[in-house]
Amino acid sequence: MSKKSLRITLIVFFIALASVFIAIFYYPMVKESRAPGLGFWGGEPGPSVRPFRFANQQGDTITEADVKGKILVVEYFFATCKSICPKMNENMAKVYQAFRTNDNVLILSHTVDPKNDTVAALKAYSLRFDADPKRWMFLTGDKAALYQQARLSYKITAQEKTTENIDEDFIHEKYFVLVDKQGRLRGHKEENEQVSLYDGTDEKSVAQLIKDIKILEAEE
């Protein structure tokens, strides 16, 4: 074999060897990084939950200190709603049942109609689901504060949708928001897709939420 042929043979050999190395060591890492899982909602990860002060269905004051270190499932609804809210809370009850004995998971259901959804009204509403107020909190309070929390902490609706007159402002969204133990917004991410919120009216989306909560529990 000539020196030229030997050189070509060696080059081909090392290219083939490099290809095998990439296939064995690099491709699995790429595949894993693209696999479905949990991503961060709203861009770069970072604490999102702002200070708040609301009342739950027991009339107890609840602040951000009471939910610190918990996995949160957040929604906005109103008790007299006849459209999407009944289906949302029917599905939220499934989340509640899945984690009702779990100290690490807490559901926060905020009213968008505090004028009518008083503590007493939310107490009566919570009894429909036999909700433990330590596990599933129905929250009311100042409307402006509730709406700021929806837009700025949980990003459940766009800030541009606000109005100057809080009495005329109204949030009516179907989404459930997942917050991890560090107060960061999380969401399901399919392969090569953006992170998405959970559709509270869709049983498949809520089933995925339950799976993703279990994933968060395993995170440090």
DOTI-943643 format. One record per residue (C-alpha): x, y, z. Coordinates in nm, 4 decimals. Each point is the difference from the previous one (the first is absolute). Example, Ala and Ser with C-alpha at 12.3 -4.5 7.8 and 13.67 -1.06 7.14 Angstrom:
REM residues 2
<node><east>1.2300</east><north>-0.4500</north><up>0.7800</up></node>
<node><east>0.1370</east><north>0.3440</north><up>-0.0660</up></node>
//
This chain:
REM residues 220
<node><east>0.0000</east><north>0.0000</north><up>0.0000</up></node>
<node><east>0.1336</east><north>0.3415</north><up>-0.0993</up></node>
<node><east>0.0440</east><north>0.2795</north><up>0.2551</up></node>
<node><east>-0.2829</east><north>0.1907</north><up>-0.1680</up></node>
<node><east>-0.2387</east><north>-0.2941</north><up>0.0272</up></node>
<node><east>0.1014</east><north>-0.0585</north><up>0.3612</up></node>
<node><east>-0.0630</east><north>0.3666</north><up>0.0809</up></node>
<node><east>-0.3462</east><north>-0.0128</north><up>-0.1561</up></node>
<node><east>-0.0798</east><north>-0.3223</north><up>0.1843</up></node>
<node><east>0.1044</east><north>0.1513</north><up>0.3324</up></node>
<node><east>-0.2051</east><north>0.3149</north><up>-0.0638</up></node>
<node><east>-0.3084</east><north>-0.2069</north><up>-0.0814</up></node>
<node><east>0.0613</east><north>-0.2129</north><up>0.3088</up></node>
<node><east>0.0228</east><north>0.2964</north><up>0.2357</up></node>
<node><east>-0.3083</east><north>0.1659</north><up>-0.1539</up></node>
<node><east>-0.1928</east><north>-0.3227</north><up>0.0541</up></node>
<node><east>0.1329</east><north>-0.0247</north><up>0.3560</up></node>
<node><east>-0.1051</east><north>0.3582</north><up>0.0735</up></node>
<node><east>-0.3469</east><north>-0.0693</north><up>-0.1376</up></node>
<node><east>-0.0373</east><north>-0.3004</north><up>0.2277</up></node>
<node><east>0.1159</east><north>0.2080</north><up>0.2983</up></node>
<node><east>-0.2560</east><north>0.2727</north><up>-0.0768</up></node>
<node><east>-0.2765</east><north>-0.2568</north><up>-0.0429</up></node>
<node><east>0.0795</east><north>-0.1680</north><up>0.3315</up></node>
<node><east>0.0705</east><north>0.2980</north><up>0.2238</up></node>
<node><east>-0.1421</east><north>0.3180</north><up>-0.1523</up></node>
<node><east>-0.3279</east><north>-0.1047</north><up>-0.1626</up></node>
<node><east>-0.1587</east><north>-0.1359</north><up>0.3213</up></node>
<node><east>0.0688</east><north>0.3352</north><up>0.1719</up></node>
<node><east>-0.1565</east><north>0.1917</north><up>-0.2884</up></node>
<node><east>-0.2976</east><north>-0.2318</north><up>-0.0055</up></node>
<node><east>-0.0453</east><north>0.0391</north><up>0.3758</up></node>
<node><east>0.0164</east><north>0.3784</north><up>-0.0209</up></node>
<node><east>-0.2734</east><north>-0.0005</north><up>-0.2635</up></node>
<node><east>-0.2219</east><north>-0.2470</north><up>0.1812</up></node>
<node><east>-0.3394</east><north>0.1077</north><up>0.1335</up></node>
<node><east>0.0075</east><north>0.1300</north><up>0.3548</up></node>
<node><east>-0.0376</east><north>0.3115</north><up>0.2120</up></node>
<node><east>0.1184</east><north>0.3395</north><up>-0.1099</up></node>
<node><east>-0.0122</east><north>0.3500</north><up>0.1426</up></node>
<node><east>-0.2975</east><north>0.2141</north><up>-0.0945</up></node>
<node><east>0.0627</east><north>0.3583</north><up>-0.1055</up></node>
<node><east>0.3683</east><north>-0.0147</north><up>-0.0935</up></node>
<node><east>0.2941</east><north>-0.0172</north><up>0.2366</up></node>
<node><east>-0.0673</east><north>-0.1905</north><up>0.3232</up></node>
<node><east>-0.0303</east><north>0.2035</north><up>0.3151</up></node>
<node><east>-0.2354</east><north>0.0529</north><up>0.2952</up></node>
<node><east>-0.3323</east><north>0.1379</north><up>-0.1185</up></node>
<node><east>-0.2398</east><north>0.0037</north><up>0.2951</up></node>
<node><east>-0.0273</east><north>0.3533</north><up>0.1362</up></node>
<node><east>-0.1048</east><north>0.0889</north><up>0.3563</up></node>
<node><east>-0.3763</east><north>-0.0308</north><up>0.0541</up></node>
<node><east>-0.2578</east><north>0.0094</north><up>0.2755</up></node>
<node><east>-0.3373</east><north>-0.1694</north><up>-0.0558</up></node>
<node><east>-0.2639</east><north>-0.1797</north><up>0.2091</up></node>
<node><east>-0.0848</east><north>-0.3660</north><up>-0.0444</up></node>
<node><east>-0.3391</east><north>-0.1699</north><up>0.0397</up></node>
<node><east>0.0553</east><north>-0.0195</north><up>0.3761</up></node>
<node><east>0.0588</east><north>0.3725</north><up>0.0265</up></node>
<node><east>0.3683</east><north>-0.0574</north><up>0.0789</up></node>
<node><east>0.2568</east><north>0.2413</north><up>-0.1465</up></node>
<node><east>0.2274</east><north>-0.1715</north><up>-0.2513</up></node>
<node><east>0.3276</east><north>0.1548</north><up>-0.1213</up></node>
<node><east>0.2913</east><north>-0.1102</north><up>-0.2137</up></node>
<node><east>0.1689</east><north>-0.1266</north><up>0.3177</up></node>
<node><east>-0.2742</east><north>-0.2624</north><up>0.0399</up></node>
<node><east>0.0684</east><north>-0.1500</north><up>-0.3437</up></node>
<node><east>0.3790</east><north>0.0247</north><up>0.0001</up></node>
<node><east>0.1708</east><north>-0.3259</north><up>-0.0928</up></node>
<node><east>-0.3232</east><north>-0.1532</north><up>-0.1314</up></node>
<node><east>-0.0903</east><north>-0.1189</north><up>-0.3485</up></node>
<node><east>-0.2926</east><north>0.2209</north><up>-0.0987</up></node>
<node><east>-0.2838</east><north>-0.0540</north><up>-0.2443</up></node>
<node><east>-0.1652</east><north>0.3353</north><up>-0.0680</up></node>
<node><east>-0.3264</east><north>0.0957</north><up>-0.1676</up></node>
<node><east>-0.2366</east><north>0.2980</north><up>-0.0248</up></node>
<node><east>-0.3767</east><north>-0.0568</north><up>0.0001</up></node>
<node><east>-0.3244</east><north>0.1295</north><up>0.1509</up></node>
<node><east>-0.2617</east><north>-0.1958</north><up>0.1891</up></node>
<node><east>-0.3027</east><north>0.1067</north><up>-0.2039</up></node>
<node><east>0.1655</east><north>-0.0781</north><up>-0.3352</up></node>
<node><east>-0.2101</east><north>-0.2266</north><up>-0.2225</up></node>
<node><east>0.2417</east><north>-0.0412</north><up>-0.2896</up></node>
<node><east>0.3592</east><north>-0.1244</north><up>0.0404</up></node>
<node><east>0.0370</east><north>0.0144</north><up>0.3807</up></node>
<node><east>-0.2101</east><north>-0.3071</north><up>0.0899</up></node>
<node><east>0.2054</east><north>-0.2161</north><up>-0.2355</up></node>
<node><east>0.3233</east><north>0.1550</north><up>0.1261</up></node>
<node><east>-0.0779</east><north>-0.0787</north><up>0.3617</up></node>
<node><east>-0.1303</east><north>-0.3439</north><up>-0.0854</up></node>
<node><east>0.3459</east><north>-0.0626</north><up>-0.1455</up></node>
<node><east>0.1751</east><north>0.1813</north><up>0.2851</up></node>
<node><east>-0.1745</east><north>-0.2422</north><up>0.2356</up></node>
<node><east>0.1893</east><north>-0.2793</north><up>-0.1779</up></node>
<node><east>0.3270</east><north>0.1773</north><up>0.0754</up></node>
<node><east>-0.1136</east><north>0.0433</north><up>0.3595</up></node>
<node><east>-0.0890</east><north>-0.3670</north><up>0.0374</up></node>
<node><east>0.3373</east><north>-0.1034</north><up>-0.1429</up></node>
<node><east>0.1902</east><north>0.2033</north><up>0.2615</up></node>
<node><east>-0.2452</east><north>0.0552</north><up>0.2858</up></node>
<node><east>0.2303</east><north>-0.1685</north><up>0.2542</up></node>
<node><east>0.3160</east><north>0.1614</north><up>-0.1369</up></node>
<node><east>0.1424</east><north>0.2841</north><up>0.2096</up></node>
<node><east>0.2134</east><north>0.1216</north><up>-0.2919</up></node>
<node><east>-0.2874</east><north>0.0841</north><up>-0.2379</up></node>
<node><east>-0.2417</east><north>0.2895</north><up>0.0447</up></node>
<node><east>-0.2839</east><north>0.1233</north><up>-0.2233</up></node>
<node><east>-0.0765</east><north>0.3728</north><up>-0.0116</up></node>
<node><east>-0.3349</east><north>0.0867</north><up>-0.1570</up></node>
<node><east>-0.0312</east><north>0.3795</north><up>-0.0221</up></node>
<node><east>-0.3319</east><north>0.1673</north><up>-0.0636</up></node>
<node><east>-0.0261</east><north>0.2621</north><up>-0.2723</up></node>
<node><east>-0.3236</east><north>0.1261</north><up>0.1556</up></node>
<node><east>0.0818</east><north>0.0895</north><up>0.3624</up></node>
<node><east>-0.3072</east><north>0.2211</north><up>0.0296</up></node>
<node><east>-0.2218</east><north>-0.3081</north><up>-0.0113</up></node>
<node><east>0.2496</east><north>-0.2690</north><up>0.0974</up></node>
<node><east>0.0241</east><north>0.0846</north><up>0.3670</up></node>
<node><east>0.1641</east><north>-0.2279</north><up>0.2546</up></node>
<node><east>-0.3402</east><north>-0.1518</north><up>0.0767</up></node>
<node><east>-0.0797</east><north>-0.0525</north><up>-0.3696</up></node>
<node><east>0.3353</east><north>-0.1692</north><up>-0.0614</up></node>
<node><east>-0.0470</east><north>-0.2165</north><up>0.3085</up></node>
<node><east>-0.3311</east><north>-0.1243</north><up>-0.1371</up></node>
<node><east>0.1544</east><north>-0.0529</north><up>-0.3429</up></node>
<node><east>0.2963</east><north>-0.1950</north><up>0.1416</up></node>
<node><east>-0.2366</east><north>-0.2432</north><up>0.1731</up></node>
<node><east>-0.1087</east><north>-0.1257</north><up>-0.3415</up></node>
<node><east>0.3441</east><north>-0.1589</north><up>-0.0296</up></node>
<node><east>0.0505</east><north>-0.0869</north><up>0.3660</up></node>
<node><east>0.3098</east><north>0.2169</north><up>-0.0257</up></node>
<node><east>0.2422</east><north>0.0036</north><up>0.2908</up></node>
<node><east>0.0910</east><north>0.3708</north><up>0.0432</up></node>
<node><east>0.3572</east><north>-0.1029</north><up>0.0770</up></node>
<node><east>0.0288</east><north>-0.1727</north><up>-0.3397</up></node>
<node><east>-0.2413</east><north>0.1897</north><up>-0.2260</up></node>
<node><east>-0.0364</east><north>0.3689</north><up>0.0760</up></node>
<node><east>-0.2742</east><north>0.2154</north><up>-0.1518</up></node>
<node><east>0.1316</east><north>0.3559</north><up>0.0215</up></node>
<node><east>-0.1702</east><north>0.3378</north><up>-0.0038</up></node>
<node><east>0.1099</east><north>0.3541</north><up>0.0772</up></node>
<node><east>0.0581</east><north>0.3328</north><up>-0.1679</up></node>
<node><east>-0.0862</east><north>-0.0255</north><up>-0.3688</up></node>
<node><east>0.2956</east><north>0.2081</north><up>-0.1188</up></node>
<node><east>0.2396</east><north>-0.2139</north><up>0.2046</up></node>
<node><east>-0.1544</east><north>-0.3228</north><up>-0.1292</up></node>
<node><east>0.0284</east><north>0.1167</north><up>-0.3594</up></node>
<node><east>0.3577</east><north>0.1252</north><up>0.0399</up></node>
<node><east>0.0922</east><north>-0.3390</north><up>0.1397</up></node>
<node><east>-0.1606</east><north>-0.1714</north><up>-0.2988</up></node>
<node><east>0.1863</east><north>0.2108</north><up>-0.2519</up></node>
<node><east>0.3335</east><north>0.0656</north><up>0.1676</up></node>
<node><east>0.0607</east><north>-0.3139</north><up>0.2073</up></node>
<node><east>-0.1764</east><north>-0.2766</north><up>-0.1894</up></node>
<node><east>-0.0209</east><north>0.1600</north><up>-0.3455</up></node>
<node><east>-0.3378</east><north>-0.1641</north><up>-0.0372</up></node>
<node><east>-0.1096</east><north>0.2758</north><up>-0.2354</up></node>
<node><east>0.1778</east><north>0.2712</north><up>-0.1951</up></node>
<node><east>0.0757</east><north>0.3275</north><up>0.1765</up></node>
<node><east>-0.1291</east><north>0.1838</north><up>-0.3060</up></node>
<node><east>-0.3513</east><north>-0.1277</north><up>0.0740</up></node>
<node><east>-0.0298</east><north>0.2169</north><up>0.3087</up></node>
<node><east>-0.2255</east><north>0.3058</north><up>0.0133</up></node>
<node><east>0.0477</east><north>0.3253</north><up>0.1874</up></node>
<node><east>-0.3242</east><north>-0.0490</north><up>0.1931</up></node>
<node><east>0.0391</east><north>-0.3057</north><up>0.2251</up></node>
<node><east>-0.3784</east><north>-0.0264</north><up>0.0322</up></node>
<node><east>-0.0209</east><north>-0.0634</north><up>-0.3739</up></node>
<node><east>0.2988</east><north>-0.2358</north><up>-0.0103</up></node>
<node><east>-0.0810</east><north>-0.3697</north><up>-0.0285</up></node>
<node><east>0.2196</east><north>-0.3101</north><up>-0.0297</up></node>
<node><east>-0.1588</east><north>-0.3155</north><up>-0.1357</up></node>
<node><east>0.2663</east><north>-0.2556</north><up>-0.0979</up></node>
<node><east>-0.0077</east><north>-0.3790</north><up>-0.0120</up></node>
<node><east>0.3626</east><north>-0.0616</north><up>0.0950</up></node>
<node><east>0.1590</east><north>-0.1720</north><up>0.2981</up></node>
<node><east>0.3464</east><north>0.1267</north><up>0.0930</up></node>
<node><east>0.2674</east><north>-0.2229</north><up>0.1526</up></node>
<node><east>0.2524</east><north>0.1556</north><up>0.2393</up></node>
<node><east>0.2979</east><north>-0.1941</north><up>0.1346</up></node>
<node><east>0.1434</east><north>0.0025</north><up>0.3523</up></node>
<node><east>0.2260</east><north>0.2935</north><up>-0.0895</up></node>
<node><east>-0.2924</east><north>0.2139</north><up>-0.1132</up></node>
<node><east>0.0771</east><north>-0.0410</north><up>-0.3713</up></node>
<node><east>-0.2670</east><north>-0.0447</north><up>-0.2663</up></node>
<node><east>0.0232</east><north>-0.3361</north><up>-0.1722</up></node>
<node><east>-0.1792</east><north>-0.1613</north><up>-0.2915</up></node>
<node><east>-0.0036</east><north>-0.3119</north><up>-0.2141</up></node>
<node><east>0.2353</east><north>-0.0063</north><up>-0.2948</up></node>
<node><east>-0.0358</east><north>-0.2449</north><up>-0.2849</up></node>
<node><east>0.2978</east><north>-0.0810</north><up>-0.2217</up></node>
<node><east>0.1143</east><north>0.3091</north><up>-0.1931</up></node>
<node><east>-0.3006</east><north>0.2004</north><up>0.1215</up></node>
<node><east>-0.0445</east><north>0.2988</north><up>0.2276</up></node>
<node><east>-0.1098</east><north>-0.0315</north><up>0.3594</up></node>
<node><east>-0.3788</east><north>0.0050</north><up>0.0330</up></node>
<node><east>-0.2474</east><north>0.0692</north><up>0.2789</up></node>
<node><east>-0.2575</east><north>-0.2579</north><up>0.1036</up></node>
<node><east>-0.3540</east><north>0.0212</north><up>-0.1336</up></node>
<node><east>-0.2254</east><north>-0.0388</north><up>0.3030</up></node>
<node><east>-0.2946</east><north>-0.1021</north><up>-0.2183</up></node>
<node><east>0.1901</east><north>-0.2831</north><up>-0.1693</up></node>
<node><east>0.0284</east><north>-0.3343</north><up>0.1795</up></node>
<node><east>0.3101</east><north>-0.1029</north><up>-0.1939</up></node>
<node><east>0.1794</east><north>0.3224</north><up>0.0902</up></node>
<node><east>-0.0955</east><north>-0.0385</north><up>0.3661</up></node>
<node><east>0.1236</east><north>-0.3612</north><up>-0.0005</up></node>
<node><east>0.3320</east><north>0.1317</north><up>-0.1304</up></node>
<node><east>0.0037</east><north>0.2580</north><up>0.2782</up></node>
<node><east>-0.0326</east><north>-0.2762</north><up>0.2587</up></node>
<node><east>0.2934</east><north>-0.1845</north><up>-0.1587</up></node>
<node><east>0.2077</east><north>0.3173</north><up>-0.0043</up></node>
<node><east>-0.0684</east><north>0.0712</north><up>0.3676</up></node>
<node><east>0.1473</east><north>-0.3411</north><up>0.0788</up></node>
<node><east>0.3075</east><north>0.0924</north><up>-0.2042</up></node>
<node><east>0.0374</east><north>0.3236</north><up>0.1970</up></node>
<node><east>-0.0182</east><north>-0.1925</north><up>0.3247</up></node>
<node><east>0.3119</east><north>-0.1888</north><up>-0.1020</up></node>
<node><east>0.1917</east><north>0.3179</north><up>-0.0782</up></node>
<node><east>0.2409</east><north>0.1413</north><up>0.2560</up></node>
//
